[in-house]
Amino acid sequence: MTMNRIKEFIVKKIISAKKPKWKSVDKIKVAIAVNRNFTEKRWSNLLSGSSFPDTKNWEVIYCKEKIEVYRHFKDAEICFVFGISDVMLRQVSNPKMIYFPTLGLDFLNKKAIPASLTIEQPPPLSAQAIAEYCIAMAIMLTRNLHYSFENRFAKKWKQSNIIPGSVASITQCKIGILGLGRVGKVIAENFSKLGCEVLGCDLITPENKGVLSSFYPAEKLIDFLENIDILIISLPLNESTRKIIDARAIKTLGKNKYLINVSRGEIIDESALVQALSSDNLKGAALDVFEQEPLSRNSDLYHVKNVILTPHIAGNINLFVDEIQRDFVRKALAYNKNNKDSWNK
């Protein structure tokens, strides 16, 4: 028996060991996963208020542990969860809505999604925050401001590692956006408003270029990289994008270029990136995402001077708890209205 099968067997045994505590046969069954940010108290305050009176027809179970999500998932009509397993997907038989609070749904790649399952997620609430993060990192990198932290900890008044090679303004740089989805478009618009020339590259050709001065299809990635100064990655992770920024792509960027990643760490060949940064074959990088998260204390990235590391906070969903909760409720109510006769009581 494989490890996955053993895990699935154990989970099923735990689930069946205790019957779900649903009390009402008439109310809509809603399972909500809670954590330290999406707390039961915040949910209770929202659902007990006057903003959404129709939620009084809900029976809500708050799940603090993964096993509680497993236990109540099968019988719930509507679920708010942070992830999903194959075990849970195989439990779906009746119509069900699942709301994931994240923009990235790469954890669904290669999973068999039942036809009776409706998947919802929030609008790109974090897009503007991510765009502003990219602008901040672009300024930090091009002005060599990250070295000021090094000077501070060394208690040195030092300009020699900041001024040489520093760019006076990011408007002198050509900004390359790799991935022009909901987030990428907002990033492009923000840099364009600053007066930057913005180039784009994507697997899908946009209907119009918008603020882009040039667009490159995916097969022209190398040409795209040759013509930009700052690469900003905002691609979804899938088999066609995994390690798309490999050693060759990084080498193409060259010694005077910068890289900012706000999508998924696996899109970059991390070892090739470390090598390029360590040998000054890439001028600098800002990384908010990594192949392994949390980033291991033993990661070589901690020993690279010309990189800024942040712990997946560029557009973290916990910045938008209230907005996400309200969006979930609105979509759940709309779903129930459209499917009230389809659930088999």
N, C-alpha and C positions, 0 to 999 in steps of 0.2 A: 504494500500500500504506500503510495507516494505521500510526501509530507503535506501537500495540499489536501489530499483525500483524508488524511488523519485529522488535520485541522478542521475540515468540514464536518467530519464525523463527531468530533468533540463539541463543536458549536451546536450541531443539531441536538445532541444529547442534553446540553445545557438549556437550550431553548425549550425543549419538550419537558424538562424537569419541573418547570413552573408555568402554569397556565397564565396567559395574559390577564391583566386586571381591568379590562374594559368592562364598564358597568352598564352602559346604556345600549339598547338595540336600535334606538331611534336617532340618536345623535351621530354626527359625522365624526369618525375616528381620525384624530390628528396626532401623529407622533413627531415630537420636536427634540432634536439633539441639542443639548445645552453645553456650554463651556464657560470659562471664566469671563468671557466678554458677552456672549449671547446667553445671558443668565436667565434662570427661571423667573427671577423677580422682574427683569425687563420685559420678558414675554407676558407675564401675568398683568403687569401694569398696562401694556398695550391692549391685550385682549379683554381686560375688564373695564376699559375706558369706553367713552362714547363714540370714538371714531369709527369703530366697526361693529355695530350692533348685531349683525348677522352671525358673528362668531359665537353668540350665545347658544347656537345650535351645535357647537363643537364640543366633543369630549377630548380633552388634550392630555396626553401623557408626556411628561418631560423625561428624557433619557440622559442620565449623567454618564453612563458607561456604555462602551460599545456593545456589550452583551445585552443591555436593555434595548438598544436599537434593534439588534437581531431579533429579540424576543417579541417586540411589538410591531415590527415592520410588516409582517405578513398580513395582519388584520387591519392595518391602518389604510385609510383611503387616501390620505394626504400626509406627506412626510417632509420634514426639513432636516437634512443630513449633510455632513461634511465630506462624505465619501460613500462608496458602495462596494460590496464584495460580490463575487460570483454566487456565493451561497444565497445572498439576499435576492439577487436577480432571478435565481431559479425558484424562488418562492412566489414570484409575481404570476398570478393567474387572472385575478379580477382587475378591472381598470383602476389605475393608481397614478397619482401625481407625486413626483419627487422634485423638490426644490434644492438645488445646490447653490450656496451663497458665493461661490467663486466664479470668476470669469473663465479661468482655464479649466477645461474638462478633459484633459489628456488622460486622466485615470480611467476614462471610459473606453479608451482605445482598445480594440480587439475584444471587447466584451459583447456578448450577445444581448441586445436590448429587446425585451419583449414588446410586441406590437401594442399591448394594452397599457404600456407605461408611457406617461407624459412627463417629459423632463423640462423643467423651468430653471432659469437662473436670473440674476439681477441685470439691469441695464449697466452700461459701462460707467458706473458711478466713480470708479477709481481712475478713469482715463486722464482727467485733468491733473490729479495728484501725481500720476506716473509721468505725465508730460513735464510737470514742474520739477520733479526729481531729475529727469534727464537734462533739463536746462541747468539745474544746479550742478550736476556732475560734469557737464560739458564745460562750464565755467571753471570749476575746481581743477579739472584736468588741464585745460588749455592755459590757465594762469599759473599752473604748478602750485596751487594753494594747498594741496594735500601735504606738501613738504613742510608747511608751516607748523603742522602738528608735530612732526619730527623735531623741528627746531625748539618747539615749546618744551617737549619732554627732555630735551638736552639742555634746556635753559640757555639757548643761544639766540642772539640777535644776528640773523644771517639772511642775506639776500642772494648769495651766490648760487643757491640751489633752487631759487624761485624765479628770478628775473631772466636769466639766460634761457632763450628758447620759448619764453612765455608769449602767448598770443594776446595782443591788446584787446581784441574783441572777438567773440565767437561769430560775429557777422562776417568775419574774414574767412570763415570755414564753410565748406560744403558739407551739409548734414545728410547722411544716407540712412533712410529708414528701411530696414529689412522686415517686411510684414506690415501690410496696410489694412489690417482689420480695424475693429472698432477703436482699439487703443492707438494703433499706429497712425491712423488718420488724425487723431487729436494731437499726437506728438508733432506730426508734420505741420499742422496748423499753428501750433504755438511757436515753433521755430521760425516759421514764415513771418509771423507777426513781429518778430524781433529783427527782421530784415535779412535772415539767413537764406541762402540758396538751398533748397531741399530737393533731394533726389530720392526716388523710391524703387524698391524691388520686391516682387511678390510672385507666388505661384499662380495667382489669379490676376489677370489684367483688369484694372479698374475701368469703370464705364467712362469716367473722365479723370483727367490728371489732377484736377483741383489746384492745390497750391504747389504741386510738384513742377520743377523745371524740366525734369526728365524722368521717365519710367523705364525700368529694365525688367524683362521677364526673367523667371528663375534660371533659365539656361544661359543668361547673360550675367550671372552673378559675378564672375571674375571681372568683367568690364565695369560693372557697377562699383566694385570694391576699388578698382584702380582710379576712379573718378571722384572719390569722396575723401574727406578729412576725418570725419567722426562717424563711426558706424553705430547705429542704435538698433538693437535686436528686439523686435516685438512680435515674433512668430509664435504660433501655437506649436506644441510638441506633437509630432507624429512620426511615422516611419520615413517620410520624405524630408523631414526637417532635422531629424536626429543627427547631430554632429555635422550639420551642413557647413558650419564654420570650422573647417579642419585645418591641418597644418598648411596646406596650399593657400587656402583663403586668408589665413592670418599672415602668411608671407607676402601675399599680394597687397594687403593693407600697407605694410611697410613701416619703416622706422619712425616716420613723422606722423603717424595716424593714431587715432584713439578708438576704443571700443567701449560701448555701454550695453549691458545686458539686463533687461527688465522682463524677460519672458520665462524661459526655463533653462536651467544649467546644462542639460543634456544636449542642447542645440550647438554647444561649443565643445570641441575637443579640448578639455581642460588641461591636460598634460602638455599639449602643443602650445596652449596659451601661456602657461607658466614658463615654458622654455623661451618663448618669444619675448616675454616681459623681462625675464632674468637676463637675457642676452642683449637687451635694448633693441631688439628687432621689431618691437612695437613700443610706441612712446608711453602709452598708459592705458589703463582700463578701469572702469567702475562696474562692479558686479553686485547685483542684488539677489541673484539666484545661482545655484550651484548643482553639480551632479549629485552630490549627497547633502541633504539638509537634515539637521543642522550641520554646518561645516565642521569637519573633524579638527580637533586641536592639533593634529599632526599634519594638516594640509600644508603643502608647499606654498600655497598662496599667502600664508601668514609671513613668509620670509621674503616676499617680493615687495620692493619699496614703491614701485610706480603703479600700484593698484589700490583702489578704494574698495573696501568690502563693507556691505551693509546686509543685515540679516532678514532679507525678504520683507522689506517694509515700504517699498516704493509706492505701492497702491494697496496695502494690506487691508483686507475686508474688515478688520476690527476698527478701522477709521470710520466705517460707514454702517455701524450696527443698526441704528434707528431706521435709516433709509432702506436697508436690506430687509429688516423685519416687516416694515410696512409694505414693501413690494411683494414679499411672500404672501402676506395676508390678502392683498388685492388679487393676486393671481390665483390663490387657493379658492377664494370666494367665486371668482369667475369660472374656475374649473368645475367647482361643485354645481354651479348654476347650469352649466352646459352638460353635466354628466349625472345629474341627480337621479335619473332613472336607470342608470347602467350598472350600479353597484348591487351585487346580489347579497341581500341581507340574510 
